[in-house]
Amino acid sequence: MESQRVVVVVEDAAAARAALQWAVGNFIRGGDSITLLHVCPPARSRRKRRRLRLGGFQLALAFKDLCNGIAEAKVEIVVTEGELGETVVATVNNLGATTLVVGLHDKSFLYSAPSPYTRVRSLGCRVLAVRQHATARDGFLNAELTQIETISLHIPPPKIPFPMFTFPLGVIWRRSKRRK
């Protein structure tokens, strides 16, 4: 089997951690390449930008500890700055990833697009979205997987409610005045 290149979105949310735990337990194999991607919001001051990057790197290191159980897996950390949705799409396409693993929560970047499929359609890989349920029993992760297929995704063009034709009725019904 060919090795995969998996990108995991690292966020400070329980759903993101659950998504990585699910991927490590069920999807990622030995020899795969894992990229932990954290996107910091843009900041104007240099000090704040540095603090956000450092916090993102520390968060990604905590996520890297979850990947230690995979033999021969190559784990890399990418911390970048920008708008979350656009930066994730650009980074995934630049890395040539085969799979994107995302934790679904209320403020997920997949929900923030004008249309939920616009960002997914621009990705050239499979998207695995994992939602964590509130009930976890005996240390087992209770999660729900949603696979978003980008190849079979069809979005119909927007419909026009009714066609409008400009027809100058005033020109047809105008009477000419006869001068005497």
C-alpha positions as CSV (number, residue, x, y, z in Angstrom):
1,M,0.0,0.0,0.0
2,E,1.1,3.5,-0.7
3,S,1.8,5.9,2.2
4,Q,-0.7,8.7,2.6
5,R,-0.1,12.3,3.4
6,V,-2.6,13.3,6.1
7,V,-3.2,16.9,7.3
8,V,-4.9,17.4,10.7
9,V,-6.2,20.8,11.6
10,V,-5.1,21.7,15.1
11,E,-7.5,23.9,17.0
12,D,-8.1,24.6,20.7
13,A,-11.3,22.5,20.7
14,A,-12.2,19.1,22.1
15,A,-13.5,18.1,18.7
16,A,-10.1,18.6,17.0
17,R,-8.4,16.4,19.6
18,A,-11.1,13.8,19.2
19,A,-10.7,13.9,15.4
20,L,-6.9,13.2,15.7
21,Q,-7.6,10.4,18.3
22,W,-10.1,8.8,15.9
23,A,-7.7,9.1,12.9
24,V,-4.8,7.6,14.9
25,G,-6.9,4.7,16.0
26,N,-8.8,4.0,12.8
27,F,-7.3,5.6,9.8
28,I,-3.5,6.4,10.0
29,R,-1.1,3.5,9.3
30,G,2.6,3.1,9.9
31,G,4.7,4.9,7.3
32,D,2.2,7.6,6.7
33,S,3.1,11.3,6.8
34,I,1.1,13.4,9.2
35,T,1.1,17.2,9.1
36,L,-0.3,19.0,12.1
37,L,-1.5,22.4,10.8
38,H,-2.3,25.3,13.2
39,V,-3.5,28.6,11.7
40,C,-3.1,31.7,13.9
41,P,-5.3,34.7,13.3
42,P,-3.5,37.7,11.7
43,A,-2.1,40.2,14.2
44,R,-0.7,43.7,13.8
45,S,1.9,43.8,16.5
46,R,5.0,41.8,16.4
47,R,4.7,40.8,20.0
48,K,1.2,39.5,19.7
49,R,2.0,37.6,16.5
50,R,5.0,35.9,18.2
51,R,2.8,35.0,21.2
52,L,0.1,33.5,19.0
53,R,2.6,31.5,17.0
54,L,4.2,30.2,20.2
55,G,0.9,29.2,21.6
56,G,0.0,27.4,18.4
57,F,3.2,25.5,18.3
58,Q,2.7,24.4,21.9
59,L,-0.8,23.3,21.1
60,A,0.5,21.3,18.1
61,L,3.2,19.7,20.3
62,A,0.4,18.5,22.6
63,F,-1.3,17.0,19.6
64,K,2.0,15.4,18.5
65,D,2.0,13.4,21.7
66,L,-1.2,11.6,20.5
67,C,0.7,10.5,17.4
68,N,3.5,8.7,19.3
69,G,1.6,5.3,19.1
70,I,2.1,5.1,15.4
71,A,5.2,3.2,14.3
72,E,7.3,4.8,11.5
73,A,4.9,7.7,11.1
74,K,6.5,11.0,10.1
75,V,5.0,13.9,12.0
76,E,5.6,17.5,11.1
77,I,4.2,20.7,12.5
78,V,3.2,23.7,10.5
79,V,2.1,26.9,12.2
80,T,1.1,29.7,9.9
81,E,-0.9,32.9,10.0
82,G,-4.0,33.9,8.0
83,E,-7.7,33.4,7.7
84,L,-8.5,29.8,8.8
85,G,-10.5,28.5,5.9
86,E,-8.4,30.0,3.1
87,T,-5.1,29.1,4.7
88,V,-6.1,25.5,5.3
89,V,-7.2,25.1,1.7
90,A,-4.0,26.7,0.4
91,T,-1.7,24.6,2.7
92,V,-3.5,21.3,1.9
93,N,-3.2,22.0,-1.8
94,N,0.5,23.1,-1.5
95,L,1.4,20.0,0.5
96,G,-0.4,17.6,-1.9
97,A,-2.3,15.9,0.9
98,T,-4.4,12.9,0.3
99,T,-6.7,13.4,3.3
100,L,-7.7,16.3,5.5
101,V,-8.9,15.5,9.1
102,V,-11.1,18.1,10.7
103,G,-12.8,18.2,14.1
104,L,-16.4,19.5,13.7
105,H,-17.6,21.9,16.3
106,D,-19.9,25.0,16.3
107,K,-17.2,27.4,15.0
108,S,-15.6,25.1,12.5
109,F,-14.2,26.8,9.4
110,L,-16.3,24.4,7.2
111,Y,-19.4,26.1,8.5
112,S,-18.2,29.7,8.1
113,A,-18.1,29.8,4.3
114,P,-20.9,31.5,2.4
115,S,-21.7,28.0,1.0
116,P,-20.4,25.0,3.0
117,Y,-19.3,23.4,-0.2
118,T,-17.2,26.2,-1.7
119,R,-14.1,25.5,0.4
120,V,-14.5,21.7,0.2
121,R,-14.8,21.9,-3.6
122,S,-11.5,23.7,-3.9
123,L,-9.7,20.9,-2.0
124,G,-8.1,18.2,-4.0
125,C,-8.3,15.5,-1.3
126,R,-10.7,13.5,0.8
127,V,-12.1,15.3,3.9
128,L,-12.8,13.4,7.1
129,A,-14.8,15.5,9.5
130,V,-15.2,14.0,13.0
131,R,-17.7,15.2,15.5
132,Q,-17.3,14.2,19.2
133,H,-20.3,13.2,21.2
134,A,-20.7,14.3,24.8
135,T,-20.9,10.8,26.1
136,A,-17.7,8.8,26.4
137,R,-17.7,5.6,28.3
138,D,-14.8,3.8,30.0
139,G,-12.2,5.9,28.2
140,F,-13.5,5.0,24.7
141,L,-14.0,7.8,22.3
142,N,-17.6,8.1,21.1
143,A,-17.3,9.9,17.7
144,E,-19.2,10.2,14.5
145,L,-17.4,10.3,11.2
146,T,-18.5,12.3,8.2
147,Q,-16.6,11.8,4.9
148,I,-17.1,14.5,2.4
149,E,-16.4,13.3,-1.1
150,T,-15.1,16.1,-3.2
151,I,-15.1,14.2,-6.5
152,S,-18.9,13.4,-6.5
153,L,-19.9,16.8,-5.1
154,H,-22.3,18.5,-7.5
155,I,-23.6,22.0,-6.8
156,P,-26.3,23.2,-9.1
157,P,-26.0,26.7,-10.5
158,P,-28.2,29.3,-8.7
159,K,-31.7,29.5,-10.2
160,I,-33.2,32.7,-11.4
161,P,-36.8,33.0,-10.0
162,F,-38.3,34.4,-13.2
163,P,-36.8,35.8,-16.4
164,M,-37.3,39.5,-16.9
165,F,-37.7,40.9,-20.4
166,T,-37.7,44.6,-20.9
167,F,-40.5,45.2,-23.3
168,P,-41.3,48.9,-23.8
169,L,-45.1,48.9,-23.6
170,G,-45.2,52.6,-23.6
171,V,-43.8,52.7,-27.1
172,I,-46.5,50.4,-28.5
173,W,-49.5,52.0,-26.8
174,R,-48.4,55.6,-27.4
175,R,-50.8,57.6,-29.6
176,S,-49.5,60.2,-31.8
177,K,-51.3,63.5,-31.6
178,R,-52.6,64.9,-34.8
179,R,-52.1,68.5,-35.4
180,K,-54.8,70.5,-37.1
